[in-house]
Amino acid sequence: AFVRELGAAGVIALGQGANDALMLKEAALGICVLSPEGTAVEALQAADLVVPDVLTALELLLHPTRMLASLRR
């Protein structure tokens, strides 16, 4: 609900848990982060991208052209 309230078209979401799946799906860009605690299948399926850690996700946001090939449909 919070993503929709913000305006999903302008939201980038990061998460790894089952409770993050809807957020990842609703956001304009959902990034699933693999984590030491584990990563829920629901989050993997809902995300647009999967990255090994939060720092990699943030690095992609600093250099968005790196995502082009991954997001190409």
N, C-alpha and C positions, 0 to 999 in steps of 0.2 A: 504494500500500500504506500509506503514511503517513497519508493522509486516512482510510482505513478504520480504521487503528490508533487514531487520535484519536477516531473516532466521527463518521462523515460527516455525521450530522444536526446536529452542532454546528460545522461547518467552513464558513468562507467562503474561497474561493480566488480569487486574482488571477493572471492569466497572459496570455501572448500567443503563445507558441511552440507548435509541434507537440508538443513534449515535455510541455506543460502540459495538453493536451486531456483526458486521462484524469482528471487532478486536478480540472479544471473540471467535468467530468461527474459525478464521484463526490461532490463537495462539495454540501452543502445549497444553497449559492448559489455559482455560478461566474460570475465577472466577467471578461470578456475586455477587455484594455486595448489600445487601438490605440497603436502605438509608432513612433518614427522608424525603428527597424530593420525594421519591417514586422510584420504579424500573420498567423499561419498560418490557413488556412481551417479546419483541424481544430479550432483553438481557438475560432474564431467559431461553428462548428456545435455545439460542446460546451457553450458558455456559456449562462447564463440571461439575462445582460445584457451589453451592449457599451458601453464608455465611451471617451471620447477620450484620457484620461490617468489616471495613478494618483491624482492629487489629486482628480479628479472621483469616482473610486471611493471614496476615503476620505471625501469629503464626503457621499456617499450613505449610508455606514455611520453617519455622525453624524446624518443626517436620514432614517431608513429609510422614513418615510411617502412620500417622493418616489419610491420604487420601486414602490408599489402598482399604479399603472396599467400599468407595464411588465411586471410579473410576473403580472397577472391573466390567468387562462386561461378 
